[in-house]
Every structure is written in C-alpha cells, then in structure tokens.
Amino acid sequence: MCDQVHFEDDREDFEARGLVTRKQFGALLGAGMSMLLPQVANAAPVTESDVTITTPDGAADCYFVHPASGTGPGVLIWPDIFGLRPAFRQMGKRLAESGYSVLVVNPFYRTKKAPTAEAGSATPIQQVMPLAQALNETTHMTDAKAFIGWLDLQASVAKNRKMGTQGYCMGGLMAFRTAAAVSGRVGAVASFHGGGLVRGDAANSPHLQAAKTKAQFLVAIAANDDARAPNDKAVLKETFEKANLPAEIEVYTDSAHGWCPPDSRVYNEPNAEKAWSRLLALYGKALA
C-alpha cells in the first residue's frame, strides 16, 4: 500500500541490510539510476514524444513511445505514486523496443503536470499522498477510457490485437479498473506491488471488477505487502479461477513494496528482471 509508514519501514529495512544508505541513494539518483535498465536484445528502433490527451476532466500530459515502423499492441502504463518521471519513461521505452506502442501517463494531471514528485521516488511520501487521495474509482474509469481511446487512434497501434495495461503501486488497481472500463479492448493486465487490489467483497473492489473481463492477469506481489495482507493472494487466485481467467499470482521473495522501478530506494534488479520476463510472456500470449 502507498503510505508513509510502509515506505519508511521499507527504506529503513533496506538500509539495515547494508544495501544502500539515504545519502548513497540520493547519489544514485543524481547519477541517473533510472537509466540502468538492462538493454533489450535486438531492440527495435523507436519514436518517442510528449503528448497531451484530452479527457473529460482536462488535458493529461503523457509520454508516448512506439516502434519507428510498423504497428504493435497498445500498452497503457500507470506509474506508482511518484508519477511520470525518467524511470518510467525508460521502462516505457524498453517495452516499445520489444515491439509495443506504449503510453505512460501522468495520473495527477488534474492537479499538476509531470514531474509531480520533486525528487522522484526519493520524494517524501507525505508530499505526494494528497495527489493520490484526490483520485477515485470514477477518475480511474474515465481516464482509462480516454487513454485507451487515444491509443486506438494512433497509427502505430495494432487494431486487430488486444491491448495491455500495467500498473505499479497504486497503478495496480488502476490497471485492474482499466480492464473493467474497456473490457472489450484490454486482453492483458499486470500489477506490480499493486496496492488496494482486494477491498473485501464490495462490488467495486478492483479484483471483482477485473474478474468480469476476459483478460489474462499477472499479479506480482511484494513480500512485505504479502506479510501485511496474507489472504489477498488466495482471494485473487480463487476469484480468477471462478471467473475462468488465466492468472499468474506470485509473491516475490525478498522484495519490498516498490521493487520494480529502477529509481526506487528498494529496487531489486533480479526480481525486477524476473517480473519483466513474466510481463513479456503475458503479453506474448494475450496480445498475439
């Protein structure tokens, strides 16, 4: 979950294990840590641009990157609570180099243009919590429809193939709700250390909304998130099995909430690369 206590606990644990100090972490960010993702083998040349997308609530500033020639399945990326920043641009570009037309959004456009976190993932969580708290189920759904609709208008997006969506931290539940909002268009959903996926048996719980779709799912759970909500993985598994939806649900050992973005204070490259490989496997099957 995205809250100050958990992020600070994770940071303190990371430092206690001698992996990085607060000072070292800041130095890594200054050195461009977000650019350290492993290169894609046989990477396709890509075209990238900053774009503005009209939604029912205004103009959203986003990053769009796609193969320089031909078409590929569209993918909508929801960032974590620290928003659209260099780390997520790099993650989007890496996916585009693998053959996808990728839109990385600023979910906080109603309040502030990106960058919305002054120091990226090193920004104190209390500074960005109000941005996340201003969003809700309605904004998730209306934004999802606007962003997927915009992707469908792009020449680089394959119209005869389903789209994918993936989210990190709070973006996990947004990805689930994207599938529910545009169920006929989204064929694959991935959540990485997603927060709030299971909210009891309320009809608007993201996991129950997602179960009404025809998508395939990848749910990568941080070890400490699992410790805080140990029943969620079983609920997700049971829900998707009942709905007859393919779903890979796994707790990533030795990973803390936020382990995937390369600028995260708890970045775990081996687990992040495993999650990346599982994402490609999901898209390879569901978006073929």
Summary of the structure (lengths in Angstrom):
residues: 288
radius of gyration: 17.5
end to end distance: 32.4
largest distance: 50.1
contacts: 1033
relative contact order: 0.14
helix: 40%
strand: 20%
